[in-house]
């Protein structure tokens, strides 16, 4: 069972901020962005989240919420809203 400060952080990682819905532009789904997000999703290793932010930015992403989330300290888990947006799972 999750307790303390970890539980809210995991909930934010999975659901994001319901009061600030995110619009994802398909042009941000470059092959590198999708490949990186797919690798993290399948391996469950989210250490490359800052790299995902860099690649999203290179693809033209200007969403501070998305980029800040990817560069944040986490925790990040399978089901992370940012990775799911990239992979069109939401």
Secondary structure, 3 states (H helix, E strand, C coil): CCCHHHHHHHHHHHHCCCCCCCCCCHHHCCHHHHHHHHHHHHHCCCCCHHHHHHHHHHCCCCCHHHHHHHHCCCCCCCCCHHHHHHCCCC
